[in-house]
C-alpha cells in the first residue's frame, strides 16, 4: 500500500532582498485563493503573500522576489509611526495636540492650552506616558461613543446590547447578530463627524443586518454626514494607525 508523502509545514514568512534591504513577507495559505496575491497593509506595514493550497513555497519565493521593487515602493508610502511620547503631536478629534509631561508624580491626564497650542498634559514617570495617554484616549472615545449611541438609539427606537472598544485593524466598527457594537478606539483621533457616522452606520445594522439599498437609505435618513465621513476615511483612515 503506497504511503502518502507528508508535506513539510510552511514557514510563517519569506525574506526578500531588494536594493540592499531585506523585507519580511508573511505567508497566508488560503484554499479558496486561485492565484498568488501580494499586499502591504497601510495600517501596520505588514507585507502579506496569499497563496493557493497547491502552490509550492519555492514558487511563492520567486513570485515575492520578482516584486521586490513593488514592496519597497509600497512600504515607503506607509506613514511613519508616532509613539505616545513627550513632544509627540497627535490628532484629538481631528485637532493636533502635543503630549507634554508635566512631572513625575502621578496625576490626572487633561487637555490644556499653552498659548495657541493644544496640549495633552500627562503627569507620571516617563516609562508610563504611553500607557497613560492610550488609557485616557480610550476613556475619551467611550464617552463620545456613549453620547452618539444614545442619540441614535432615540432616533431608531432601539439600542445595542453592548458597546466594546478595541484596536481593530480591518474595520472601524462592527455589529453582531446579538446587537453588540464594536468600535476602534482610534476614532477619537478623527474629526467628530467620522465617529458620528460610524455610530450611525453600526446602529443602522441593528435594524438592517446587511448593506442593502434599504440599509443605506436608513443611514442617510439618520446621519447627515455620510459622504463627507466616507471621503475622510478613504483619504485619511490608514494614517490613524500610525499613532501609538
Buried (B, 14 or more C-beta within 10 A) or exposed (E): EEEEEEEEEEEEBBEBEBEEEEBEBBBEBEEEBEEBBBEBBBBBBBBBBBBBEEBEBEEBBEBBBEBBEEBBEBBEEBBEEBBBBBEBBBBBBBEEBBBBBBEEEEEEBEEEEEEEEBBBBBBBEEEBBBEBBBEBBBBBBBEBBEEBBEBBBEEBEEBBEEBBBEEBEEEBBBBBEEBBBBBBBBBBBBBBBBBBBBBBBBBBBBEBEEEEEEBBEBBEEBBEBBEEBBEBBEEBBBBBBBBB
